[in-house]
Amino acid sequence: MKQTGRRGRERGLKFSMVTKFEVFTCQPLCYWGKILTLIEEVKRKYGSEVEIEVHRGLAQEASRYGVKVSPAFVVDGKLLLSGRIPQPEELLLAIQARKGEK
């Protein structure tokens, strides 16, 4: 999703809105290889448009989103899913829907 401010329009620039992508994993890190693969896929697809934060263990932040089971995936403060590792395509589609992309 692109957002252009008045000054940016005057200069012909476009600014991207950054999406915050959070991952909550258990401690010790179970299924870390699969989760790391998902994170890399998100980075490859969105690059600098996404800020990725990984929480190890059910951190205090998890309660804000209603996370009770890990792994859990949160985009822009909204819980996408928890309790299982999604397929990469499923996660990317959920992020696209959250960002308002087609």
N, C-alpha and C positions, 0 to 999 in steps of 0.2 A: 504494500500500500504506500503510495507516495503522497507526501504532503508538501505543498509549496507555500512559503510565506510571501508577503508582499515584496520585501527586498529581494528575496530569492527570484521571484518572477521578473523583477526589474533587471536582474543580472542573468536571467536564463538558467538559474540553478534549481535543482530539485533536492529536497531533503527527505530521507527515509525515516519513518517512525521505527524505533527500535522495539522489538518484542522481547520481553523477558521470559525465558524458558528455564524452569526450575525442575530438577530431578531429585527425588528423595529416595535413598537406598538404605538397605539394612546395614547393620554393623555386626560382624564383619561383612565385607562387600560380597554378597552373593550375586551370582549372575553378572558380575562386573563386566566381563567381556561383551556380553550382549547389549548391556546398557551403554557401554562405551561406543559400540558400533552405531547405536541409535544417535548418540550425541554427535558423532562424526558425520553422520548422514544429514543431520539438521545443520551443522556448520557448513557442509558442502553446499547445501541447497540455499541457505540464507546468508551465509557469510557475516558481514558486519551489521546486518539488519537484526541479528539476534544476540542477546546477552544471555549467556548460559551460566547457571549457578547450580552446583551439585551439593546437596546436603547429605552427609553420611550419618546414618542412624535417624530415628524419627526425632528430628530437632524440634525446638519450640515453634519454629515457623510452620511446621506441618499442621499444628492445631488450628492455625488461622484459616487453612484451606479445608479443614475437615478430613485430613489424611489420617487413616487409622491403620492402614496396611501398606507396606512398601513392596515393590517400587511404586512410586507415584510420579505423575508428570503434570506440571502446572504451567499454563501459558497465560501471561498477563494477569496473574492473580486468580485464574479460574482453573479448577481441577479438571483435567482432561480424563484421566483414568488412574486407578490404583489397584494394586493387588496382582498385577500381571505385567509381562513385558509385551508390548504391542509389536506387530510387524512394522518395519520401517515405513511402508506405504500408508498404513493406518495412522501412524503418528504424524507424518507429513500432511496428510489430508486434514487431520484435526487442527493442526497449526494453520494451514491455509484457510480453513473455515473461520478460525478465530481471528485471523488477520483480515478477513473479508476478501480474499482472493478467489479467483475462479480457477 
